[in-house]
Amino acid sequence: MSAPDGSPVGAERSIGQLFASATTEMSALVHDEIALAKAQLKRDVKRGATSGGAFMVAGGVLVFSLPMLNFALAYGIRTWSDWNLAVCFLLSFAANVLIAGLLALIGVVFAKKAKKGGGAQKTAASMKESASILQNAKPHPRPELTQDRVPEAIEAVARSSS
């Protein structure tokens, strides 16, 4: 098993290697969180589109079916009963309003799900939390380097940055 930078796990790594590894992992974390936010936003947009579609269908049903359905239903009720034709037309209209109300209710349910999802907001909060943790992190005190170790430390930093 090896670390992300290719060195064996448990081996002593230089500060430059550790910094490079941490930078790589932070970069991967940010990219993954951005991808997650995009996926959650796509899901919320899809739910919103479904909600809008349900509202449009409800309106279409109400507008385009009223004349034909009202006549057919009213005359059907009149045929089965001896009620006044005006009452039959009112019952026909009430049935159409009931169907449109059910479709509008479906639209409201999907709109609430899309609003409640909030996936992108959760991911943004997570990213802000990660950034605040990194800003408040303080490095451990380093021991003073002796003059004979200075070139070795500079070489290690140069190797890790290339």
PEKATA-V186231 format. One record per backbone hydrogen bond with DSSP energy under -1.0 kcal/mol. CO is the residue of the C=O (numbers start at 1). NH is the residue of the N-H. If there is no record, write none. Layout:
co:CO nh:NH
co:CO nh:NH
//
This chain:
co:1 nh:9
co:3 nh:6
co:7 nh:3
co:8 nh:11
co:14 nh:18
co:15 nh:19
co:16 nh:20
co:17 nh:21
co:18 nh:22
co:19 nh:23
co:20 nh:24
co:21 nh:25
co:22 nh:26
co:23 nh:27
co:24 nh:28
co:25 nh:29
co:26 nh:30
co:27 nh:31
co:28 nh:32
co:29 nh:33
co:30 nh:34
co:31 nh:35
co:32 nh:36
co:33 nh:37
co:34 nh:38
co:35 nh:39
co:36 nh:40
co:37 nh:41
co:38 nh:42
co:39 nh:43
co:40 nh:44
co:41 nh:45
co:42 nh:46
co:43 nh:47
co:44 nh:48
co:45 nh:49
co:46 nh:50
co:47 nh:51
co:48 nh:52
co:49 nh:53
co:50 nh:54
co:51 nh:55
co:52 nh:56
co:53 nh:57
co:54 nh:58
co:55 nh:59
co:56 nh:60
co:57 nh:61
co:58 nh:62
co:59 nh:63
co:60 nh:64
co:61 nh:65
co:65 nh:69
co:66 nh:70
co:67 nh:71
co:68 nh:72
co:69 nh:73
co:70 nh:74
co:71 nh:75
co:72 nh:76
co:73 nh:77
co:74 nh:78
co:75 nh:79
co:76 nh:80
co:77 nh:81
co:84 nh:88
co:85 nh:89
co:86 nh:90
co:87 nh:91
co:88 nh:92
co:89 nh:93
co:90 nh:94
co:91 nh:95
co:92 nh:96
co:93 nh:97
co:94 nh:98
co:95 nh:99
co:96 nh:100
co:97 nh:101
co:98 nh:102
co:99 nh:103
co:100 nh:104
co:101 nh:105
co:102 nh:106
co:103 nh:107
co:104 nh:108
co:105 nh:109
co:106 nh:110
co:107 nh:111
co:108 nh:112
co:109 nh:113
co:110 nh:114
co:111 nh:115
co:112 nh:116
co:113 nh:117
co:118 nh:122
co:119 nh:123
co:120 nh:124
co:121 nh:125
co:122 nh:126
co:123 nh:127
co:124 nh:128
co:125 nh:129
co:126 nh:130
co:127 nh:131
co:128 nh:132
co:129 nh:133
co:130 nh:134
co:131 nh:135
co:132 nh:136
co:146 nh:149
co:149 nh:153
co:150 nh:154
co:151 nh:155
co:152 nh:156
co:153 nh:157
co:154 nh:158
co:155 nh:159
co:156 nh:160
co:157 nh:161
//
